Amino acid sequence: MAAVYIANLAQRHCCLNLCKMENFSRDLLLKKLRDRLNSEKIKLWLPPFTTEDKQKGEIPESLITKVFGDFNFTRDEIALGLEELRIHAVTKLQEREKFHNLGVATLKVKLTGASPSTSSGAQQVIPVECSLDITGNDFRNCIAAKFDVLPTLLKLICKGRVIDDNISLQQQNIQNGADVMAMFMTSSEAKIVESEANILEVEKTRRAAEILSSRAEEDDDDFDIQIADQNGQPLVLPLDEKKALTLAMTLHEKGRAALKNKRVSLALPLFLEADAEFSKCRSQILNSVDNYAILCLDIVWCYLLLKNLEQLPDAETRLASSESCFKRCYGEKMERLTAIKGGTGMEQVLFMRLYLLQGIVDFHKGEFNSAQNLFRRAEFVLNLLHVDEIKLQEIMLMGFTEREARLGLRAKNGNIQQAVEYIMEKKAEEIEVNQRAKKEWRQRVRSKRLGRTAGGEPVNVRHYDTLVDMEFPSGAAAEALRQANNDINQAIEILNTKPELFHLPDPEKMKFEITEDMVTQLCSLGFDLEVAKSALHKYKGNISQAVEELLRHNGHLSSPSASISSWSDSSISSMASIGSSESGASTNDSPKKPLGKNEKEELNNLVSDISTDANDHLDLTLQEEKEILQIYLSMIDNKPS
């Protein structure tokens, strides 16, 4: 069975090559004919080539003979090519006239996958007429009706942007004659379910990412939201920019996870959503980090996998942006990258993919010399990045993962000893960075709970710890620092003259939730319902301590417990009230609504796909890239002259 399966794969691969070669030969002929017609200023939409009623006229035999002498194509192929170009020119002219006279635009919609109106999964470009004043949603409904598919299955993309449902096509800078990619699956029930699930997942992911980015406003108790540089150092950013970057990077990471699982139809919309958020950030930020450059590479890679690269000129622009950004971030000769990371081996995978994609774009533009040079560069880098399987296994036997072994060998050019040392060094650095980040996060969360001073600054955590070590009550210490604007000497004086502050509650009491399950467990042991609730609140949800207390006192509490409301208030809201006591100072923070159960689940699902490894995007086997490169090199070597 395995042998048959492999044979079938081989046949499919050969068919793919043959199909590509046939399409390539046709595209090459049309390009050569178009260049010749333009150079000689021949207009196929005018007589004698086209009659007054726009029908086929006469193509002089002398023209075919002249072209035949220069091109390595048959006379019939040349005649068919000229007729195809004539029809295209006449159609384009008619579309322009209709738009100018009637305001009806013609958009060229490229379908990815099969629709109920087609018997195969081949892609096709279909003209769709509409007004540019209609909304994206109306346009989507129009396409859905035309091809008998559910509108919810469609995702429309134009000029590298997802078409917005709520505003007009004209407002989105969509012009007459624009190319539109329509992504949808086949009409089978299973595929419809899968496609609907993809679209719902994009919406759900964006909603969760928006929740996460909204909590970037202040340090969150549940999630540490920090944007760091290549050394793991947090970046200080304006709030709006931090929110946009958080949303963009989260969507990008989720898209990467989908792409890694071969879910290209899910990955591309997520990447384009991320791109829209990155566009809200200053160019200074985007030019100083490589995130946006990598996103552009990922988007163009999806275009290629969906066979839409040659249809969207957006690809060429994105690749140019990637290359210039890499040069700024890494240095012209990657000297900055070497200084930061001690080598360039791992990042070379990005350049391999960049050269490959640039070569494919040039190839489909007919710039074959440039394409061949880029393909050879990609091939050279690919050979540099080749990982010996024996060396890979040897390092894995030492207890390291395949990813660690592959990245280590690439970073150290295949030297096993240096690779192992590199892996261990990076693991130690990662632990140190994570520990430092956790410590700083805890400090920020503590500072938030302590509130703000009369001057609006966060309470100094070190001063607070010093006062608590001096055995001042924690609530009093925090309030004294708020009133003293973090002046520790003045705070001590306040504490010595205002003993009434000693009765303020502990500002660092953690939030907790008493669940029905907790109460049920205590009640199943025979304790009274209200007593069980009070005991759980007294011990902040700790069931063991609550049971011990009740057993020691025959089912009763030793002293009155704190009221439920005082325990259930979040630390943020309690800080707001404490911060304004006596001093009248505002915290300058509006209490943030605690996350609901569904929101927590959505966020947990979101972050589960976000890798904590800064080099995860560099762990590519490059097998797919190698196969695509071989196909295009074969077409370059066998192209008609």
C-alpha atoms as one frame of an Amber mdcrd trajectory, in Angstrom:
protein
   0.000   0.000   0.000   2.822   2.401   0.869   4.558   1.793  -2.461   1.353
   2.501  -4.397   0.784   5.698  -2.434   4.295   6.928  -3.169   3.865   6.099
  -6.842   0.624   8.078  -6.974   2.361  11.038  -5.338   5.095  10.863  -7.937
   2.511  10.834 -10.762   0.738  13.839  -9.259   4.061  15.666  -8.974   4.810
  14.989 -12.663   1.330  16.212 -13.632   1.905  19.369 -11.624   5.176  20.011
 -13.444   3.553  19.380 -16.823   0.668  21.712 -16.004   3.083  24.408 -14.859
   5.157  24.023 -18.022   2.070  24.361 -20.258   0.887  27.472 -18.421   4.379
  28.891 -18.441   4.780  28.405 -22.217   1.481  30.175 -22.828   2.355  33.041
 -20.470   5.777  33.390 -22.071   4.253  33.583 -25.566   1.733  36.224 -24.483
   4.449  38.312 -22.850   6.665  38.192 -25.939   3.749  39.066 -28.203   2.666
  41.910 -25.920   6.204  43.357 -25.846   6.469  43.145 -29.648   3.075  44.782
 -30.189   3.905  47.600 -27.769   7.320  48.241 -29.329   5.795  48.482 -32.811
   2.706  50.353 -31.526   0.290  47.800 -32.977  -3.249  48.213 -31.558  -5.205
  45.003 -31.821  -8.530  46.664 -30.842  -8.483  48.771 -34.035  -9.014  47.748
 -37.682  -7.927  45.635 -39.435  -7.516  43.391 -36.357 -10.955  44.256 -34.955
 -14.103  45.162 -36.889 -16.409  48.064 -36.025 -18.741  45.690 -34.152 -15.761
  44.492 -32.073 -15.524  41.116 -33.781 -12.386  39.371 -35.019 -10.932  41.059
 -38.066  -7.873  40.078 -40.056  -4.401  39.415 -38.739  -1.916  40.073 -41.562
   0.011  36.981 -42.483   3.116  39.151 -42.649   2.815  39.853 -38.903   2.558
  36.145 -38.042   5.488  35.369 -40.335   7.589  38.112 -38.787   6.870  36.941
 -35.250   7.316  33.285 -36.236  10.848  34.030 -37.369  11.771  35.454 -33.947
   9.878  33.128 -31.592  10.214  29.419 -31.043   6.443  28.820 -31.337   4.249
  27.404 -34.109   2.225  29.672 -36.417  -1.019  28.351 -34.920   0.198  29.124
 -31.377   1.124  32.651 -32.420  -2.253  33.196 -34.111  -4.112  31.954 -31.020
  -1.946  34.159 -28.795  -2.678  37.259 -30.886  -6.416  36.524 -30.792  -6.316
  36.102 -26.988  -4.572  39.458 -26.626  -7.059  41.082 -29.027 -10.062  39.809
 -27.061  -8.454  40.976 -23.815  -7.798  44.453 -25.232 -11.355  44.822 -26.627
 -12.912  43.571 -23.367 -10.793  45.950 -21.295 -11.788  48.881 -23.526 -15.488
  47.986 -23.225 -15.165  47.719 -19.450 -13.585  51.186 -19.292 -16.353  52.692
 -21.414 -19.072  51.065 -19.294 -17.489  52.375 -16.110 -17.064  55.865 -17.557
 -20.603  56.070 -18.958 -22.645  54.039 -16.477 -20.474  53.839 -13.362 -20.468
  50.018 -13.516 -17.080  48.568 -12.612 -15.753  45.172 -13.649 -13.731  43.358
 -10.993 -11.780  40.221 -11.824 -12.498  37.623  -9.158 -10.124  34.709  -8.827
 -11.612  31.693  -7.102  -9.394  29.520  -4.947 -10.803  26.016  -4.788 -13.904
  24.662  -6.508 -17.367  26.171  -6.523 -20.632  24.325  -7.147 -20.630  25.805
 -10.655 -17.336  24.130 -11.569 -16.602  20.460 -11.778 -12.967  20.690 -10.740
 -10.875  22.482  -8.195  -8.995  24.504 -10.840  -8.753  28.218 -10.284 -10.430
  30.601 -12.689 -10.740  34.362 -13.113 -14.303  35.579 -13.590 -15.428  39.181
 -14.253 -18.028  40.508 -11.823 -19.857  43.773 -12.604 -21.005  46.049  -9.792
 -21.021  49.632  -8.554 -18.061  50.684  -6.433 -20.521  52.366  -4.071 -21.767
  49.041  -2.692 -20.384  47.761   0.598 -17.975  44.868   0.920 -20.814  42.791
   2.358 -23.038  43.465  -0.685 -20.158  42.559  -2.992 -19.602  39.320  -1.120
 -23.317  38.479  -1.368 -23.161  39.197  -5.095 -20.299  36.738  -5.595 -21.945
  34.173  -3.321 -25.183  34.330  -5.342 -23.323  34.097  -8.641 -21.551  30.888
  -7.653 -24.210  29.421  -5.375 -22.190  29.378  -2.166 -22.937  30.622   1.329
 -21.656  34.183   1.886 -20.208  33.048   5.209 -17.819  30.766   3.300 -16.200
  33.637   1.406 -13.203  35.712   2.379 -12.415  38.445  -0.161  -8.945  39.929
  -0.543  -7.842  42.806  -2.768  -4.455  44.520  -2.905  -3.268  42.508   0.076
  -6.163  43.607   2.296  -9.270  41.798   3.478 -12.278  43.619   2.026 -14.204
  45.316   4.833 -17.887  44.348   4.961 -19.078  47.667   6.357 -17.717  50.309
   3.979 -17.966  50.813   0.230 -15.514  49.376  -2.268 -14.585  52.887  -3.367
 -13.686  53.876   0.190 -11.345  50.880   0.249  -9.545  52.187  -2.855 -10.833
  49.316  -5.018 -10.842  50.491  -8.611 -12.338  49.338 -11.886 -10.427  46.324
 -13.219  -8.991  45.358  -9.811  -8.084  41.741  -9.041  -9.945  40.132  -6.134
  -9.119  36.817  -4.487 -12.166  34.880  -3.249 -11.223  32.138  -0.807 -13.719
  29.336  -0.281 -13.911  25.555  -0.166 -15.873  22.951  -2.142 -19.597  22.508
  -1.699 -19.358  19.218   0.139 -20.879  19.300   3.610 -17.589  18.475   5.323
 -15.762  21.230   3.484 -18.502  23.761   4.220 -18.212  22.966   7.903 -14.426
  23.327   7.686 -14.611  26.636   5.803 -17.217  28.086   8.159 -15.078  26.979
  11.084 -12.072  28.796   9.582 -13.981  32.054   9.198 -15.463  31.776  12.677
 -11.999  31.052  14.058 -10.606  34.203  12.422 -13.375  36.266  14.038 -12.962
  34.519  17.391  -9.183  34.955  17.290  -9.491  38.652  16.521 -11.998  39.122
  19.352  -9.678  37.385  21.826  -6.679  39.350  20.548  -8.614  42.595  20.999
  -9.401  41.613  24.596  -5.714  40.905  25.186  -4.549  44.166  23.583  -7.100
  46.162  25.588  -5.443  44.891  28.757  -2.112  46.284  27.595  -3.284  49.586
  29.090  -2.029  48.491  32.472  -0.233  45.478  33.884  -2.644  42.587  33.979
  -3.024  40.154  36.864  -3.641  37.211  34.520  -1.434  37.917  31.504   1.993
  39.508  31.263   1.647  41.729  28.199   5.077  43.030  27.252   6.653  43.829
  23.885  10.389  43.225  24.011  13.348  43.735  21.695  15.689  41.017  20.404
  17.476  40.974  23.757  14.271  40.457  25.714  14.221  44.030  27.017  10.712
  45.558  27.253  10.022  48.436  24.866   8.442  51.603  26.220   5.674  52.524
  23.769   2.714  54.916  23.664  -0.477  53.175  24.778  -2.246  53.193  21.381
   0.833  51.822  19.665   1.289  49.152  22.313  -2.307  48.036  21.816  -1.951
  47.907  18.025   1.344  46.017  18.228  -0.066  43.575  20.767  -3.032  42.882
  18.502  -0.885  42.635  15.354   1.739  40.331  16.857  -0.903  38.107  18.451
  -2.760  37.669  15.151   0.549  36.998  13.393   1.499  34.290  15.894  -1.925
  32.661  15.560  -1.534  32.724  11.781   1.878  31.072  12.057   0.370  28.278
  14.119  -2.280  27.751  11.426   0.340  27.786   8.663   2.462  25.264  10.534
  -0.590  22.978  10.578  -1.046  23.481   6.790  -4.227  25.537   7.293  -3.326
  28.156   4.686  -6.914  29.347   4.193  -7.015  30.235   7.899  -3.462  31.590
   8.086  -3.774  34.164   5.284  -6.794  36.073   6.716  -5.086  36.162  10.111
  -1.904  37.519   8.516  -3.855  40.207   6.671  -5.675  41.171   9.871  -2.254
  41.504  11.528  -1.034  43.604   8.602  -3.935  46.030   9.081  -2.947  46.505
  12.737   0.752  46.936  11.945  -0.230  49.749   9.563  -1.462  51.731  12.593
   2.065  51.870  14.017   4.749  54.405  13.270   7.087  53.485  10.416   9.950
  54.166  12.822   8.867  51.175  14.930   8.205  48.887  11.961  11.569  49.749
  10.421  13.501  48.971  13.596  12.242  45.397  14.124  11.914  42.456  11.760
   8.351  41.423  12.720   6.683  43.230   9.852   9.237  41.977   7.338   8.567
  38.390   8.427   4.807  38.980   8.211   5.170  40.170   4.614   7.133  37.007
   3.805   4.417  34.872   5.389   1.686  36.609   3.387   3.475  36.119   0.068
   4.211  32.501   0.999   0.461  31.987   1.431  -0.148  33.611  -1.968   2.188
  31.035  -3.468   0.606  28.074  -1.685  -2.833  29.282  -2.830  -1.446  29.787
  -6.372  -2.249  33.497  -6.339   1.259  34.927  -6.457   1.208  35.946 -10.105
  -2.245  37.550  -9.732  -1.473  39.955  -6.905   1.168  42.645  -7.510   1.003
  43.180  -3.774   3.543  40.341  -3.523   6.350  42.314  -5.171   5.781  45.330
  -2.906   5.790  43.193   0.218   8.988  41.393  -0.728  10.727  44.714  -1.377
   9.600  45.895   2.074  10.901  42.678   3.641  14.308  42.987   2.025  14.814
  46.647   2.959  13.630  45.982   6.531  15.997  43.013   6.926  18.885  45.193
   5.775  17.992  47.912   8.279  17.537  45.471  11.153  20.412  43.097  10.420
  22.831  45.384   8.581  23.822  45.329   4.907  26.148  42.394   5.614  24.204
  41.183   8.665  26.793  42.753  10.946  24.159  43.995  13.424  22.650  40.529
  13.653  26.087  39.012  14.284  26.713  41.507  17.067  23.357  40.760  18.728
  23.149  36.994  18.288  26.731  35.991  17.642  25.966  34.576  14.179  23.601
  34.626  11.216  22.986  30.933  10.592  19.394  30.736  11.799  18.147  33.925
  10.108  19.448  32.677   6.760  16.207  30.683   6.402  14.383  34.003   5.983
  16.710  35.032   3.173  16.371  31.641   1.488  12.601  32.086   1.386  12.954
  35.755   0.357  15.215  34.918  -2.619  12.916  32.078  -3.648   9.788  34.244
  -3.596  11.530  37.153  -5.347  12.691  34.736  -8.029   9.154  33.417  -8.515
   7.780  36.958  -8.885  10.454  37.823 -11.482   9.834  34.505 -13.218   6.153
  35.306 -13.737   7.068  38.804 -14.915   9.208  37.202 -17.613  12.480  38.526
 -16.135  14.194  35.159 -16.408  17.805  36.217 -15.928  16.959  37.967 -12.681
  14.791  35.019 -11.622  17.570  32.548 -12.315  20.072  34.582 -10.290  17.670
  34.726  -7.358  16.953  30.998  -7.599  20.693  30.268  -7.532  21.109  32.474
  -4.470  18.252  30.628  -2.788  19.865  27.315  -3.740  23.220  28.435  -2.302
  21.652  29.428   1.034  19.630  26.211   1.059  22.833  24.184   0.780  24.394
  26.206   3.603  21.396  25.435   5.797  21.376  21.714   5.087  21.422  19.763
   8.342  23.115  16.383   8.367  20.612  13.812   9.645  23.276  11.853  11.553
  24.437  14.977  13.392  20.834  15.891  14.130  20.171  12.485  15.686  23.422
  12.616  17.658  22.431  15.878  19.351  18.886  14.641  19.953  20.328  11.590
  21.757  21.837  14.040  24.241  18.311  14.995  25.305  17.717  18.035  23.115
  14.636  18.460  20.910  14.752  18.223  17.124  14.072  21.954  16.874  16.927
  22.802  19.252  19.288  20.473  17.405  18.387  21.855  13.973  18.668  25.502
  15.003  21.919  24.843  16.869  23.546  23.105  13.901  22.494  25.881  11.555
  23.728  28.551  13.935  27.158  26.866  14.156  27.462  25.621  10.563  27.125
  21.956  11.448  29.723  21.814  14.244  28.234  19.444  16.837  30.279  20.605
  19.840  29.676  24.286  19.132  25.995  23.587  18.449  25.557  21.884  21.838
  27.322  24.741  23.617  25.162  27.217  21.727  21.939  25.382  22.670  22.875
  25.283  26.358  23.903  28.932  26.323  20.622  29.983  24.707  18.591  27.884
  27.141  20.369  29.557  30.067  19.744  32.996  28.530  16.087  32.142  27.988
  15.673  31.054  31.616  17.338  34.254  32.819  15.187  36.447  30.579  12.002
  34.649  31.642  12.866  34.901  35.326  13.659  38.580  34.984  10.440  39.174
  33.035   8.364  37.348  35.669   9.998  39.310  38.471   9.400  42.608  36.698
   5.796  41.615  35.966   5.177  40.762  39.623   6.628  44.126  40.594   4.402
  45.928  38.100   1.309  44.071  39.285   2.189  44.848  42.905   2.729  48.485
  42.027  -0.675  48.620  40.374  -2.334  47.180  43.472  -0.622  49.738  45.657
  -2.263  52.541  43.676  -0.897  55.935  42.690   0.451  58.887  44.606  -1.184
  62.278  44.902   0.989  63.311  41.954  -0.258  60.418  39.813   2.885  58.260
  39.958   2.796  54.529  40.829   3.703  53.779  44.422   7.393  52.854  44.731
   7.406  49.110  45.517  10.911  49.159  47.057   9.963  51.957  49.448   6.791
  50.052  50.307   8.775  46.864  51.093  11.159  48.895  53.242   8.288  50.292
  55.319   6.715  46.854  55.729  10.109  45.465  56.824  10.100  48.229  59.456
   6.886  46.547  60.709   4.502  49.232  59.584   1.143  47.721  58.489   1.058
  47.196  54.727  -2.119  49.225  54.180  -0.710  52.146  56.169   2.652  51.964
  54.340   0.975  52.157  50.926  -1.273  55.066  51.932   1.627  57.000  53.492
   3.647  56.698  50.273   0.648  57.822  48.240   0.250  60.906  50.410   4.010
  61.576  50.440   4.464  61.189  46.671   6.936  58.316  47.265   9.144  60.369
  49.641  10.006  57.629  52.142  11.141  60.009  54.904   7.924  61.991  54.663
   5.978  58.720  54.594   7.595  57.625  57.879   6.634  60.952  59.414   3.026
  60.488  58.251   2.956  56.991  59.753   4.241  58.292  63.072   1.630  61.054
  63.234  -1.419  59.297  61.750  -2.057  56.058  63.651  -5.546  55.886  62.101
  -3.879  54.663  58.883  -2.909  51.447  60.662  -6.453  50.102  60.231  -6.416
  50.263  56.399  -6.706  46.847  54.663  -3.799  45.039  53.031  -3.589  46.374
  49.441  -2.014  43.162  48.166  -4.808  40.791  49.013  -5.165  38.552  46.006
  -8.411  38.143  44.143 -10.111  34.821  44.577 -13.311  33.171  43.492 -15.551
  30.949  45.605 -17.112  28.359  43.293 -20.167  26.195  43.811 -17.929  23.123
  43.773 -15.954  24.451  46.761 -19.144  25.093  48.755 -20.554  21.689  47.777
 -17.393  19.941  49.010 -17.696  21.539  52.463 -21.440  20.941  52.676 -20.905
  17.258  51.788 -18.843  17.011  54.996 -21.891  18.082  56.992 -21.145  21.781
  57.469 -23.847  24.438  57.281 -24.141  26.226  53.895 -23.628  29.785  55.193
 -20.846  28.714  57.559 -19.105  26.917  54.675 -19.248  30.069  52.521 -17.925
  32.229  55.368 -15.050  29.826  56.050 -14.062  29.768  52.379 -14.076  33.553
  52.203 -12.039  33.801  55.382  -9.354  31.504  53.959  -9.555  32.920  50.403
 -10.874  29.727  48.850  -8.401  27.373  50.569 -10.594  24.322  51.250  -8.083
  22.542  53.520  -7.690  25.521  55.848 -11.438  26.112  55.900 -12.096  22.465
  56.895  -9.432  22.545  59.624 -10.942  25.711  61.067 -14.463  24.282  61.138
 -13.322  20.978  62.639 -11.382  22.755  65.394 -14.482  24.731  66.399 -17.194
  22.085  65.941 -18.535  23.476  62.687 -18.318  27.146  63.661 -15.877  29.941
  62.922 -13.697  31.198  65.743 -14.409  34.828  64.895 -16.671  36.741  62.556
 -15.426  36.537  58.991 -14.969  39.477  56.702 -17.975  40.415  54.620 -18.304
  38.759  51.242 -18.316  42.056  49.407 -15.003  43.154  50.872 -13.343  39.900
  49.813 -14.887  39.665  46.387 -13.849  43.149  45.277 -10.944  43.061  42.879
  -7.683  44.555  44.008  -7.928  47.146  41.249 -11.235  48.546  42.397 -10.167
  48.489  46.061  -7.056  50.436  45.154  -9.209  53.074  43.511 -11.027  53.700
  46.766  -7.890  53.550  48.918  -5.989  55.893  46.644  -8.548  58.622  47.140
  -8.790  58.285  50.903  -7.648  61.193  53.065  -5.215  62.601  50.509  -7.962
  62.903  47.922  -5.552  61.670  45.265  -6.933  59.903  42.246  -5.389  56.737
  40.943  -5.788  58.028  37.391  -6.855  54.497  36.523 -10.381  53.398  35.765
 -11.025  49.984  37.278 -10.727  47.311  34.616 -13.597  44.868  34.446 -12.464
  41.404  35.548 -12.333  38.780  32.817 -15.419  36.602  32.516 -15.203  32.837
  32.236 -15.722  32.832  28.448 -13.192  35.606  27.959 -10.603  33.699  29.996
 -11.222  30.585  27.904 -10.852  32.551  24.668  -7.629  34.147  25.881  -6.217
  30.835  27.081  -6.989  29.287  23.677  -5.360  32.268  22.028  -2.116  32.209
  23.991  -1.838  28.413  23.742  -0.705  28.838  20.117   1.677  31.702  20.847
   5.192  30.368  21.079   7.388  31.617  23.895  10.444  30.768  21.795  11.717
  33.849  19.992  13.300  31.631  17.310  10.282  29.449  16.593   9.672  31.118
  13.211  13.201  30.151  12.120  12.645  26.424  12.632  11.835  25.493   9.036
  12.780  22.125   7.571  12.907  23.875   4.142  11.688  20.704   2.444   8.730
  22.500   0.875  10.952  25.358  -0.262  13.386  22.879  -1.788  10.660  21.166
  -3.836   9.278  24.468  -5.144  12.778  25.679  -6.006  13.465  22.514  -8.012
  10.228  22.961  -9.980  11.073  26.531 -10.961  14.704  25.742 -11.765  13.444
  22.978 -14.044  11.110  25.412 -15.814  13.920  27.949 -16.188  16.199  25.309
 -17.709  13.488  24.069 -20.097  11.858  27.354 -21.076  11.275  28.009 -24.795
  13.848  30.311 -26.338
